[in-house]
Amino acid sequence: MIRHFGVLIPSTNTTVEMECRLLPPAYQAHIGRLMTSRPGQTFSPSRDEDIDYQSRLLGTAKVELVILAQTSASLFADDYDESVTQRMSTGAGALAITSAQAVGRALRALRARRI
């Protein structure tokens, strides 16, 4: 059985799609691109309307999970990860997580004390 998941990436990102080629055959990534809210500025949040729209599109592919692959996103505001995953989940009708949340969960699961 193939597992489908969505990946939201900044429009300027050129690596995530290449990395998805390394997935095992049982996993299929569906990519959505997000425009920055402040073009020309490094590390700015994606536009809310793009997050909503791309999440809805990924939902039509019946993805089981949507991932925001924008690690710097966790620096935008204290509650950014929670608010953006809620938007993504609502749009896609699926679970959602940011890359920063995924890293945090992995470190906790490994009981890492030092990095």
CNS distance restraints for C-alpha pairs under 8 A (distance, minus, plus):
assign (resid   1 and name CA) (resid  26 and name CA) 6.45 0.50 0.50
assign (resid   2 and name CA) (resid  25 and name CA) 7.60 0.50 0.50
assign (resid   2 and name CA) (resid  26 and name CA) 4.56 0.50 0.50
assign (resid   2 and name CA) (resid  27 and name CA) 5.58 0.50 0.50
assign (resid   2 and name CA) (resid  28 and name CA) 6.83 0.50 0.50
assign (resid   3 and name CA) (resid  26 and name CA) 6.07 0.50 0.50
assign (resid   3 and name CA) (resid  27 and name CA) 4.82 0.50 0.50
assign (resid   3 and name CA) (resid  28 and name CA) 6.13 0.50 0.50
assign (resid   3 and name CA) (resid  63 and name CA) 7.83 0.50 0.50
assign (resid   3 and name CA) (resid  64 and name CA) 7.39 0.50 0.50
assign (resid   4 and name CA) (resid  27 and name CA) 6.05 0.50 0.50
assign (resid   4 and name CA) (resid  28 and name CA) 4.93 0.50 0.50
assign (resid   4 and name CA) (resid  29 and name CA) 6.04 0.50 0.50
assign (resid   4 and name CA) (resid  30 and name CA) 7.32 0.50 0.50
assign (resid   4 and name CA) (resid  61 and name CA) 7.94 0.50 0.50
assign (resid   4 and name CA) (resid  62 and name CA) 7.26 0.50 0.50
assign (resid   4 and name CA) (resid  63 and name CA) 4.85 0.50 0.50
assign (resid   4 and name CA) (resid  64 and name CA) 6.02 0.50 0.50
assign (resid   4 and name CA) (resid  65 and name CA) 7.59 0.50 0.50
assign (resid   5 and name CA) (resid  27 and name CA) 7.73 0.50 0.50
assign (resid   5 and name CA) (resid  28 and name CA) 6.46 0.50 0.50
assign (resid   5 and name CA) (resid  29 and name CA) 5.21 0.50 0.50
assign (resid   5 and name CA) (resid  30 and name CA) 6.18 0.50 0.50
assign (resid   5 and name CA) (resid  63 and name CA) 4.61 0.50 0.50
assign (resid   5 and name CA) (resid  64 and name CA) 5.48 0.50 0.50
assign (resid   5 and name CA) (resid  65 and name CA) 4.93 0.50 0.50
assign (resid   5 and name CA) (resid  66 and name CA) 5.82 0.50 0.50
assign (resid   5 and name CA) (resid  67 and name CA) 7.72 0.50 0.50
assign (resid   6 and name CA) (resid  29 and name CA) 5.66 0.50 0.50
assign (resid   6 and name CA) (resid  30 and name CA) 4.67 0.50 0.50
assign (resid   6 and name CA) (resid  31 and name CA) 5.84 0.50 0.50
assign (resid   6 and name CA) (resid  32 and name CA) 7.35 0.50 0.50
assign (resid   6 and name CA) (resid  58 and name CA) 5.95 0.50 0.50
assign (resid   6 and name CA) (resid  63 and name CA) 6.02 0.50 0.50
assign (resid   6 and name CA) (resid  64 and name CA) 7.86 0.50 0.50
assign (resid   6 and name CA) (resid  65 and name CA) 6.14 0.50 0.50
assign (resid   6 and name CA) (resid  66 and name CA) 4.43 0.50 0.50
assign (resid   6 and name CA) (resid  67 and name CA) 6.10 0.50 0.50
assign (resid   7 and name CA) (resid  29 and name CA) 6.65 0.50 0.50
assign (resid   7 and name CA) (resid  30 and name CA) 6.07 0.50 0.50
assign (resid   7 and name CA) (resid  31 and name CA) 4.89 0.50 0.50
assign (resid   7 and name CA) (resid  32 and name CA) 6.14 0.50 0.50
assign (resid   7 and name CA) (resid  66 and name CA) 5.67 0.50 0.50
assign (resid   7 and name CA) (resid  67 and name CA) 4.78 0.50 0.50
assign (resid   7 and name CA) (resid  68 and name CA) 5.94 0.50 0.50
assign (resid   7 and name CA) (resid  69 and name CA) 6.54 0.50 0.50
assign (resid   8 and name CA) (resid  31 and name CA) 5.99 0.50 0.50
assign (resid   8 and name CA) (resid  32 and name CA) 4.77 0.50 0.50
assign (resid   8 and name CA) (resid  33 and name CA) 5.74 0.50 0.50
assign (resid   8 and name CA) (resid  34 and name CA) 6.76 0.50 0.50
assign (resid   8 and name CA) (resid  51 and name CA) 7.78 0.50 0.50
assign (resid   8 and name CA) (resid  54 and name CA) 7.50 0.50 0.50
assign (resid   8 and name CA) (resid  55 and name CA) 7.89 0.50 0.50
assign (resid   8 and name CA) (resid  66 and name CA) 7.28 0.50 0.50
assign (resid   8 and name CA) (resid  67 and name CA) 6.07 0.50 0.50
assign (resid   8 and name CA) (resid  68 and name CA) 4.79 0.50 0.50
assign (resid   8 and name CA) (resid  69 and name CA) 6.00 0.50 0.50
assign (resid   9 and name CA) (resid  13 and name CA) 6.45 0.50 0.50
assign (resid   9 and name CA) (resid  16 and name CA) 7.59 0.50 0.50
assign (resid   9 and name CA) (resid  31 and name CA) 7.37 0.50 0.50
assign (resid   9 and name CA) (resid  32 and name CA) 6.35 0.50 0.50
assign (resid   9 and name CA) (resid  33 and name CA) 5.08 0.50 0.50
assign (resid   9 and name CA) (resid  34 and name CA) 5.92 0.50 0.50
assign (resid   9 and name CA) (resid  68 and name CA) 6.27 0.50 0.50
assign (resid   9 and name CA) (resid  69 and name CA) 5.33 0.50 0.50
assign (resid   9 and name CA) (resid  70 and name CA) 6.30 0.50 0.50
assign (resid  10 and name CA) (resid  33 and name CA) 5.63 0.50 0.50
assign (resid  10 and name CA) (resid  34 and name CA) 4.74 0.50 0.50
assign (resid  10 and name CA) (resid  35 and name CA) 6.14 0.50 0.50
assign (resid  10 and name CA) (resid  36 and name CA) 6.83 0.50 0.50
assign (resid  10 and name CA) (resid  46 and name CA) 6.98 0.50 0.50
assign (resid  10 and name CA) (resid  69 and name CA) 7.89 0.50 0.50
assign (resid  10 and name CA) (resid  70 and name CA) 6.89 0.50 0.50
assign (resid  11 and name CA) (resid  33 and name CA) 5.01 0.50 0.50
assign (resid  11 and name CA) (resid  34 and name CA) 5.15 0.50 0.50
assign (resid  11 and name CA) (resid  35 and name CA) 5.42 0.50 0.50
assign (resid  11 and name CA) (resid  36 and name CA) 7.42 0.50 0.50
assign (resid  14 and name CA) (resid  18 and name CA) 7.62 0.50 0.50
assign (resid  15 and name CA) (resid  19 and name CA) 6.30 0.50 0.50
assign (resid  16 and name CA) (resid  20 and name CA) 6.26 0.50 0.50
assign (resid  16 and name CA) (resid  69 and name CA) 7.72 0.50 0.50
assign (resid  17 and name CA) (resid  21 and name CA) 6.91 0.50 0.50
assign (resid  17 and name CA) (resid  31 and name CA) 7.51 0.50 0.50
assign (resid  18 and name CA) (resid  22 and name CA) 7.76 0.50 0.50
assign (resid  19 and name CA) (resid  23 and name CA) 7.70 0.50 0.50
assign (resid  20 and name CA) (resid  29 and name CA) 6.70 0.50 0.50
assign (resid  23 and name CA) (resid  27 and name CA) 6.24 0.50 0.50
assign (resid  23 and name CA) (resid  28 and name CA) 7.56 0.50 0.50
assign (resid  30 and name CA) (resid  58 and name CA) 6.98 0.50 0.50
assign (resid  30 and name CA) (resid  61 and name CA) 7.97 0.50 0.50
assign (resid  31 and name CA) (resid  58 and name CA) 7.90 0.50 0.50
assign (resid  32 and name CA) (resid  54 and name CA) 5.61 0.50 0.50
assign (resid  32 and name CA) (resid  55 and name CA) 7.74 0.50 0.50
assign (resid  32 and name CA) (resid  58 and name CA) 7.37 0.50 0.50
assign (resid  33 and name CA) (resid  50 and name CA) 8.00 0.50 0.50
assign (resid  33 and name CA) (resid  54 and name CA) 7.26 0.50 0.50
assign (resid  34 and name CA) (resid  46 and name CA) 5.85 0.50 0.50
assign (resid  34 and name CA) (resid  47 and name CA) 6.95 0.50 0.50
assign (resid  34 and name CA) (resid  50 and name CA) 5.60 0.50 0.50
assign (resid  34 and name CA) (resid  51 and name CA) 6.62 0.50 0.50
assign (resid  34 and name CA) (resid  54 and name CA) 7.64 0.50 0.50
assign (resid  35 and name CA) (resid  39 and name CA) 7.91 0.50 0.50
assign (resid  35 and name CA) (resid  46 and name CA) 5.62 0.50 0.50
assign (resid  35 and name CA) (resid  47 and name CA) 6.05 0.50 0.50
assign (resid  35 and name CA) (resid  50 and name CA) 6.78 0.50 0.50
assign (resid  36 and name CA) (resid  44 and name CA) 6.17 0.50 0.50
assign (resid  36 and name CA) (resid  45 and name CA) 5.87 0.50 0.50
assign (resid  36 and name CA) (resid  46 and name CA) 4.26 0.50 0.50
assign (resid  36 and name CA) (resid  47 and name CA) 5.73 0.50 0.50
assign (resid  37 and name CA) (resid  44 and name CA) 6.38 0.50 0.50
assign (resid  37 and name CA) (resid  45 and name CA) 5.79 0.50 0.50
assign (resid  37 and name CA) (resid  46 and name CA) 5.18 0.50 0.50
assign (resid  37 and name CA) (resid  47 and name CA) 4.75 0.50 0.50
assign (resid  38 and name CA) (resid  44 and name CA) 6.07 0.50 0.50
assign (resid  38 and name CA) (resid  45 and name CA) 7.64 0.50 0.50
assign (resid  43 and name CA) (resid  72 and name CA) 6.35 0.50 0.50
assign (resid  43 and name CA) (resid  73 and name CA) 7.64 0.50 0.50
assign (resid  44 and name CA) (resid  73 and name CA) 7.76 0.50 0.50
assign (resid  44 and name CA) (resid  76 and name CA) 7.35 0.50 0.50
assign (resid  45 and name CA) (resid  73 and name CA) 6.35 0.50 0.50
assign (resid  45 and name CA) (resid  76 and name CA) 6.71 0.50 0.50
assign (resid  46 and name CA) (resid  50 and name CA) 7.18 0.50 0.50
assign (resid  46 and name CA) (resid  51 and name CA) 7.11 0.50 0.50
assign (resid  47 and name CA) (resid  51 and name CA) 6.48 0.50 0.50
assign (resid  48 and name CA) (resid  52 and name CA) 6.22 0.50 0.50
assign (resid  49 and name CA) (resid  53 and name CA) 6.03 0.50 0.50
assign (resid  50 and name CA) (resid  54 and name CA) 5.80 0.50 0.50
assign (resid  51 and name CA) (resid  55 and name CA) 5.90 0.50 0.50
assign (resid  51 and name CA) (resid  84 and name CA) 7.98 0.50 0.50
assign (resid  51 and name CA) (resid  87 and name CA) 7.31 0.50 0.50
assign (resid  51 and name CA) (resid  88 and name CA) 6.60 0.50 0.50
assign (resid  52 and name CA) (resid  56 and name CA) 6.27 0.50 0.50
assign (resid  52 and name CA) (resid  87 and name CA) 6.38 0.50 0.50
assign (resid  52 and name CA) (resid  88 and name CA) 6.44 0.50 0.50
assign (resid  52 and name CA) (resid  91 and name CA) 5.68 0.50 0.50
assign (resid  53 and name CA) (resid  57 and name CA) 6.32 0.50 0.50
assign (resid  53 and name CA) (resid  91 and name CA) 7.33 0.50 0.50
assign (resid  54 and name CA) (resid  58 and name CA) 6.17 0.50 0.50
assign (resid  55 and name CA) (resid  59 and name CA) 6.17 0.50 0.50
assign (resid  55 and name CA) (resid  66 and name CA) 7.53 0.50 0.50
assign (resid  55 and name CA) (resid  88 and name CA) 5.37 0.50 0.50
assign (resid  55 and name CA) (resid  89 and name CA) 7.54 0.50 0.50
assign (resid  55 and name CA) (resid  91 and name CA) 4.91 0.50 0.50
assign (resid  55 and name CA) (resid  92 and name CA) 4.79 0.50 0.50
assign (resid  56 and name CA) (resid  60 and name CA) 6.66 0.50 0.50
assign (resid  56 and name CA) (resid  91 and name CA) 4.52 0.50 0.50
assign (resid  56 and name CA) (resid  92 and name CA) 4.77 0.50 0.50
assign (resid  56 and name CA) (resid  93 and name CA) 7.93 0.50 0.50
assign (resid  57 and name CA) (resid  61 and name CA) 7.13 0.50 0.50
assign (resid  57 and name CA) (resid  92 and name CA) 7.21 0.50 0.50
assign (resid  58 and name CA) (resid  62 and name CA) 7.01 0.50 0.50
assign (resid  58 and name CA) (resid  63 and name CA) 6.42 0.50 0.50
assign (resid  58 and name CA) (resid  66 and name CA) 7.84 0.50 0.50
assign (resid  58 and name CA) (resid  92 and name CA) 5.93 0.50 0.50
assign (resid  59 and name CA) (resid  63 and name CA) 5.86 0.50 0.50
assign (resid  59 and name CA) (resid  91 and name CA) 6.92 0.50 0.50
assign (resid  59 and name CA) (resid  92 and name CA) 3.86 0.50 0.50
assign (resid  59 and name CA) (resid  93 and name CA) 6.04 0.50 0.50
assign (resid  59 and name CA) (resid  94 and name CA) 7.20 0.50 0.50
assign (resid  60 and name CA) (resid  92 and name CA) 7.48 0.50 0.50
assign (resid  63 and name CA) (resid  92 and name CA) 7.61 0.50 0.50
assign (resid  63 and name CA) (resid  94 and name CA) 6.80 0.50 0.50
assign (resid  64 and name CA) (resid  94 and name CA) 5.47 0.50 0.50
assign (resid  64 and name CA) (resid  95 and name CA) 6.58 0.50 0.50
assign (resid  65 and name CA) (resid  94 and name CA) 5.36 0.50 0.50
assign (resid  65 and name CA) (resid  95 and name CA) 4.74 0.50 0.50
assign (resid  65 and name CA) (resid  96 and name CA) 5.46 0.50 0.50
assign (resid  65 and name CA) (resid  97 and name CA) 7.75 0.50 0.50
assign (resid  66 and name CA) (resid  88 and name CA) 6.89 0.50 0.50
assign (resid  66 and name CA) (resid  89 and name CA) 7.28 0.50 0.50
assign (resid  66 and name CA) (resid  92 and name CA) 7.46 0.50 0.50
assign (resid  66 and name CA) (resid  94 and name CA) 6.85 0.50 0.50
assign (resid  66 and name CA) (resid  95 and name CA) 6.30 0.50 0.50
assign (resid  66 and name CA) (resid  96 and name CA) 4.62 0.50 0.50
assign (resid  66 and name CA) (resid  97 and name CA) 6.47 0.50 0.50
assign (resid  67 and name CA) (resid  96 and name CA) 5.77 0.50 0.50
assign (resid  67 and name CA) (resid  97 and name CA) 5.05 0.50 0.50
assign (resid  67 and name CA) (resid  98 and name CA) 5.44 0.50 0.50
assign (resid  67 and name CA) (resid  99 and name CA) 6.75 0.50 0.50
assign (resid  68 and name CA) (resid  96 and name CA) 7.90 0.50 0.50
assign (resid  68 and name CA) (resid  97 and name CA) 6.44 0.50 0.50
assign (resid  68 and name CA) (resid  98 and name CA) 4.57 0.50 0.50
assign (resid  68 and name CA) (resid  99 and name CA) 6.01 0.50 0.50
assign (resid  69 and name CA) (resid  98 and name CA) 6.31 0.50 0.50
assign (resid  69 and name CA) (resid  99 and name CA) 5.21 0.50 0.50
assign (resid  70 and name CA) (resid  98 and name CA) 7.27 0.50 0.50
assign (resid  70 and name CA) (resid  99 and name CA) 6.41 0.50 0.50
assign (resid  70 and name CA) (resid 100 and name CA) 7.95 0.50 0.50
assign (resid  71 and name CA) (resid  98 and name CA) 7.41 0.50 0.50
assign (resid  71 and name CA) (resid  99 and name CA) 5.53 0.50 0.50
assign (resid  71 and name CA) (resid 100 and name CA) 5.39 0.50 0.50
assign (resid  72 and name CA) (resid  76 and name CA) 7.39 0.50 0.50
assign (resid  72 and name CA) (resid 100 and name CA) 7.97 0.50 0.50
assign (resid  73 and name CA) (resid  80 and name CA) 7.12 0.50 0.50
assign (resid  73 and name CA) (resid  81 and name CA) 7.21 0.50 0.50
assign (resid  73 and name CA) (resid 100 and name CA) 7.88 0.50 0.50
assign (resid  74 and name CA) (resid  78 and name CA) 7.32 0.50 0.50
assign (resid  74 and name CA) (resid  80 and name CA) 6.14 0.50 0.50
assign (resid  74 and name CA) (resid  81 and name CA) 5.83 0.50 0.50
assign (resid  74 and name CA) (resid 100 and name CA) 6.41 0.50 0.50
assign (resid  75 and name CA) (resid  80 and name CA) 7.85 0.50 0.50
assign (resid  76 and name CA) (resid  80 and name CA) 6.36 0.50 0.50
assign (resid  79 and name CA) (resid  83 and name CA) 6.19 0.50 0.50
assign (resid  80 and name CA) (resid  84 and name CA) 5.88 0.50 0.50
assign (resid  81 and name CA) (resid  85 and name CA) 6.02 0.50 0.50
assign (resid  81 and name CA) (resid  97 and name CA) 7.80 0.50 0.50
assign (resid  81 and name CA) (resid  98 and name CA) 6.39 0.50 0.50
assign (resid  81 and name CA) (resid 101 and name CA) 7.42 0.50 0.50
assign (resid  82 and name CA) (resid  86 and name CA) 6.25 0.50 0.50
assign (resid  83 and name CA) (resid  87 and name CA) 6.43 0.50 0.50
assign (resid  84 and name CA) (resid  88 and name CA) 6.16 0.50 0.50
assign (resid  85 and name CA) (resid  89 and name CA) 5.91 0.50 0.50
assign (resid  85 and name CA) (resid  96 and name CA) 5.18 0.50 0.50
assign (resid  85 and name CA) (resid  97 and name CA) 5.70 0.50 0.50
assign (resid  85 and name CA) (resid  98 and name CA) 6.91 0.50 0.50
assign (resid  86 and name CA) (resid  90 and name CA) 6.05 0.50 0.50
assign (resid  86 and name CA) (resid  96 and name CA) 7.33 0.50 0.50
assign (resid  87 and name CA) (resid  91 and name CA) 6.12 0.50 0.50
assign (resid  88 and name CA) (resid  92 and name CA) 6.02 0.50 0.50
assign (resid  88 and name CA) (resid  94 and name CA) 7.97 0.50 0.50
assign (resid  88 and name CA) (resid  96 and name CA) 6.09 0.50 0.50
assign (resid  89 and name CA) (resid  93 and name CA) 5.40 0.50 0.50
assign (resid  89 and name CA) (resid  94 and name CA) 5.10 0.50 0.50
assign (resid  89 and name CA) (resid  95 and name CA) 5.34 0.50 0.50
assign (resid  89 and name CA) (resid  96 and name CA) 5.23 0.50 0.50
assign (resid  90 and name CA) (resid  94 and name CA) 7.32 0.50 0.50
assign (resid  97 and name CA) (resid 101 and name CA) 6.30 0.50 0.50
assign (resid  97 and name CA) (resid 102 and name CA) 6.70 0.50 0.50
assign (resid  98 and name CA) (resid 102 and name CA) 6.29 0.50 0.50
assign (resid  99 and name CA) (resid 103 and name CA) 6.21 0.50 0.50
assign (resid 100 and name CA) (resid 104 and name CA) 6.23 0.50 0.50
assign (resid 101 and name CA) (resid 105 and name CA) 6.14 0.50 0.50
assign (resid 102 and name CA) (resid 106 and name CA) 6.12 0.50 0.50
assign (resid 103 and name CA) (resid 107 and name CA) 6.20 0.50 0.50
assign (resid 104 and name CA) (resid 108 and name CA) 6.23 0.50 0.50
assign (resid 105 and name CA) (resid 109 and name CA) 6.03 0.50 0.50
assign (resid 106 and name CA) (resid 110 and name CA) 6.17 0.50 0.50
assign (resid 107 and name CA) (resid 111 and name CA) 6.01 0.50 0.50
assign (resid 107 and name CA) (resid 112 and name CA) 5.33 0.50 0.50
assign (resid 108 and name CA) (resid 112 and name CA) 6.23 0.50 0.50
